[in-house]
Amino acid sequence: MDNLFSLEGKVALVTGGSRGLGREMCLAFAKAGADIIVASRKLDACQAVAEEVRALGRRGEAIQVNASNWDDMDRLAEAAYYAFGRVDILVNNAGMSPAIPSHDVSEQWFDKIVSLNFKGPFRLAANIAKRMKDGDGGVIINTSSTGALVPLPAVVPYSGAKAALNAMTVSLAREYGPKVRVNAISAGPFLTDISKAWTEEARETASNSLRRPGRPEEIVTTALYLASPASSFTTGAIIRCDGGQS
């Protein structure tokens, strides 16, 4: 059974990998045997996680990118293949979810939110999926949100972008299968850096079946399942990891 979750010999690229859920996935994949490319806006933060990866005995590389930028996504794909010659696992994890009343959303904010949560992930996934299909195949995981399934007030651009990401997940799975599997994790509330801005009550309770937010490390088993051979017959799926959000 252990071999089902082994990532030995694999290369994983994780955007938004320097903190929060992305960092947890980077370290979990490294412990499972993968080499890791950590990508985010802050190079020093990426380098810190890459060093943690190397301390686990795996190869870790840090690449600074703006995950909302089309050209940066092209550059990231090129840099990843130049460094490793392959990408077996792509995790589109970078995202943002500011709460802004709809009548106060500027065009600049709208474009920024949609670009980071949908446009950037689309461009990177399309780049990598084509290379995977032309090579030995691979796995793409998109970090989505329950906000796409249970939209809340004041997050219309975010919820819309994540709904688009869910649709993209299914479409890419059909377009690049059978060699490429594409799935999404529909994440609920997690106690990542963003939770520092929450009220004390919101950090302790949540409107889900478990009545609490998730701890960052609780994303790991879902991510490992989707990244590994354990999910060999799972593609085009939106897997909820949200404590039973309703």
C-alpha positions in Angstrom: 0.0 0.0 0.0 2.9 2.4 0.7 3.9 2.3 -2.9 0.5 3.7 -3.9 1.5 7.0 -2.3 5.1 7.0 -3.4 6.4 10.0 -5.5 9.9 8.6 -5.8 11.6 9.9 -8.9 8.9 12.5 -9.6 9.3 16.3 -10.0 6.6 18.5 -8.6 6.0 22.2 -9.3 3.9 24.1 -6.8 2.8 27.7 -7.2 2.1 29.6 -4.1 4.5 27.0 -2.5 6.2 29.3 -0.1 3.6 29.3 2.6 0.3 27.9 3.8 -1.2 25.0 1.9 1.4 25.2 -0.8 4.3 24.8 1.7 2.6 21.8 3.3 2.2 20.2 -0.1 5.8 20.9 -1.0 7.1 19.2 2.1 4.7 16.3 2.0 5.6 15.6 -1.7 9.3 15.8 -0.8 8.8 13.3 2.1 7.1 11.0 -0.4 10.2 11.1 -2.6 9.6 14.0 -5.1 12.0 16.8 -6.1 10.3 20.1 -5.7 10.1 23.4 -7.6 8.8 26.1 -5.3 7.3 29.1 -7.1 5.8 32.4 -5.7 6.3 36.1 -5.7 8.8 36.3 -2.9 12.1 34.6 -3.8 13.5 34.5 -0.2 10.4 32.7 1.0 10.7 30.2 -1.9 14.3 29.6 -1.1 13.5 28.9 2.5 11.0 26.2 1.5 13.5 24.8 -1.1 16.1 24.6 1.7 13.6 22.6 3.8 13.1 20.3 0.9 16.8 19.8 0.5 17.1 19.0 4.2 14.7 16.1 3.5 17.2 14.7 1.0 15.4 15.9 -2.1 16.3 18.5 -4.7 14.6 21.8 -4.2 14.6 24.8 -6.5 13.1 28.3 -6.0 11.6 30.4 -8.8 10.2 33.8 -8.4 7.1 34.5 -10.4 3.8 36.4 -10.5 1.3 33.6 -10.9 -1.3 36.0 -12.3 1.0 37.0 -15.2 0.6 35.2 -18.6 4.3 35.7 -19.6 5.5 34.7 -16.1 3.6 31.4 -16.5 5.4 30.8 -19.8 8.7 31.6 -18.2 8.0 29.3 -15.2 7.2 26.4 -17.5 10.4 26.9 -19.4 12.5 27.3 -16.3 11.1 24.2 -14.7 11.8 22.0 -17.8 15.3 23.6 -18.1 16.1 22.8 -14.5 14.7 19.3 -14.3 13.8 18.2 -17.9 10.3 17.2 -16.7 7.4 18.0 -14.5 5.3 15.1 -13.3 3.1 16.9 -10.9 1.8 20.5 -11.2 -0.1 22.1 -8.4 -1.8 25.4 -9.2 -2.1 26.6 -5.7 -1.5 30.4 -5.8 -4.6 32.4 -5.1 -6.2 35.3 -3.2 -9.7 35.9 -1.8 -10.2 39.5 -0.6 -13.6 40.3 0.7 -14.8 43.5 -1.1 -18.4 44.6 -1.4 -19.4 44.1 -5.0 -20.2 47.8 -5.6 -16.7 48.7 -4.4 -14.8 46.3 -6.7 -12.7 48.3 -9.1 -11.7 47.0 -12.5 -8.2 46.7 -11.3 -9.2 44.5 -8.4 -11.5 42.4 -10.5 -8.7 41.7 -13.0 -6.2 41.0 -10.3 -8.4 38.5 -8.5 -9.5 36.7 -11.7 -6.0 36.6 -13.2 -4.4 35.0 -10.1 -7.2 32.5 -9.5 -8.0 31.6 -13.1 -6.0 33.2 -15.9 -2.5 32.3 -14.5 -3.5 28.7 -13.6 -5.0 28.2 -17.0 -1.9 29.4 -18.9 0.5 27.3 -16.7 -1.7 24.2 -16.8 -2.0 24.4 -20.6 1.7 24.8 -21.0 2.5 21.9 -18.7 -0.3 19.6 -19.9 0.9 19.8 -23.5 4.4 18.8 -22.4 3.1 16.0 -20.2 1.0 14.6 -23.0 3.9 14.7 -25.4 6.1 13.0 -22.8 5.4 10.4 -20.1 2.2 11.9 -18.8 1.5 13.5 -15.4 -0.8 15.0 -12.9 -2.3 18.4 -12.5 -3.9 19.6 -9.2 -5.8 22.9 -9.0 -6.5 24.3 -5.6 -10.1 25.5 -5.7 -12.4 26.6 -3.0 -15.8 25.9 -1.5 -16.4 29.5 -2.5 -17.1 28.2 -6.0 -19.8 25.8 -4.7 -21.2 27.8 -1.9 -20.7 31.5 -2.9 -20.6 34.0 -0.1 -21.3 37.7 -0.1 -18.6 40.2 -1.1 -16.4 37.6 -3.0 -18.0 37.6 -6.4 -14.9 37.8 -8.5 -13.1 35.2 -6.4 -16.1 32.7 -6.4 -16.5 33.2 -10.1 -12.8 32.6 -10.8 -12.8 29.4 -8.7 -15.9 28.2 -10.5 -14.1 28.8 -13.7 -11.1 26.8 -12.3 -13.4 23.9 -11.5 -14.8 23.9 -15.1 -11.2 24.2 -16.4 -10.3 21.1 -14.4 -12.9 19.0 -16.0 -12.2 20.4 -19.5 -8.4 19.8 -19.3 -8.9 16.3 -18.0 -10.9 15.5 -21.1 -8.6 17.4 -23.4 -5.3 15.9 -22.3 -6.3 12.5 -21.0 -5.6 9.7 -20.8 -1.9 10.5 -20.2 -2.6 13.5 -18.0 -4.9 13.4 -15.0 -6.4 16.8 -13.9 -8.3 17.2 -10.6 -9.1 20.0 -8.1 -9.1 20.2 -4.4 -12.1 22.2 -3.2 -10.6 23.6 0.0 -12.6 25.0 2.8 -11.5 27.4 5.5 -7.9 26.7 6.6 -5.8 28.3 9.3 -3.2 29.7 6.9 -1.7 33.3 6.9 -5.0 34.7 5.7 -6.7 33.6 8.9 -4.7 36.1 10.9 -7.2 38.7 9.7 -10.2 36.6 10.9 -12.0 37.2 14.1 -11.1 34.9 17.0 -14.4 33.1 16.6 -13.8 32.5 12.9 -10.4 30.9 13.8 -12.1 28.5 16.3 -15.4 27.6 14.6 -16.7 27.2 11.1 -20.1 26.5 9.5 -19.1 23.0 8.5 -19.8 19.5 9.9 -16.6 19.5 11.9 -17.4 22.9 13.3 -13.8 24.2 12.8 -11.4 25.4 10.2 -8.8 23.0 8.9 -5.1 22.9 10.0 -2.8 23.5 7.0 -1.3 20.0 7.3 -4.8 18.5 6.8 -4.6 19.3 3.1 -1.7 16.8 2.8 -3.6 13.5 2.5 -5.9 14.8 -0.2 -3.0 16.3 -2.2 -0.9 13.1 -1.9 -3.9 11.0 -3.0 -4.3 13.1 -6.1 -0.6 13.4 -6.9 0.1 9.7 -6.5 -0.8 6.4 -8.2 -3.4 5.9 -5.5 -5.7 8.0 -7.6 -5.0 6.4 -10.9 -8.7 6.2 -11.9 -9.5 9.7 -10.6 -9.6 12.6 -13.1 -11.8 15.5 -13.8 -12.9 15.4 -10.2 -13.5 18.2 -7.7 -12.5 16.7 -4.3 -13.9 18.5 -1.3 -11.5 19.0 1.6 -13.6 21.4 3.7 -14.7 19.7 6.9 -18.2 19.2 5.5 -19.0 22.7 4.3 -22.7 23.4 3.8 
